[in-house]
């Protein structure tokens, strides 16, 4: 009999697969995500990152997204404070083909119902390597294709941190 009780008690411990759980209060269903602020010279990076974070939130739960906090249960705000691109790999012609992209941001997730901060990180740091295969001399590829991919990875990391309580 003790074995049955032990098995039954572990089944109700609240464990869930990474990426599927949420530590948010049940009443948070509508989330406002205004466009992140951008203090970097990188053009429109805040729009791409905000869009990616919004898509990631939608994909991770039954949330309704709005741009304005009026009527929202919670609000996610952010400021992109650094966006750095550093060449880290060269091809035989000594043209940069691999880059390290680093993003630093301030991220705050506030419960608007209880008026309390549920997640705050004033030094959220994200880094990813990116390879340009087509024309390594065209850094504009990095500003378009790579920024979108990096924004998606950044969004996954931010939303996981918020939903999974890290």
Helices and strands as residue ranges (DSSP letters): H 2-11, E 30-32, E 37-38, H 45-60, E 64-66, E 74-90, E 96-111, E 116-131, H 140-141, I 142-146, H 147-163
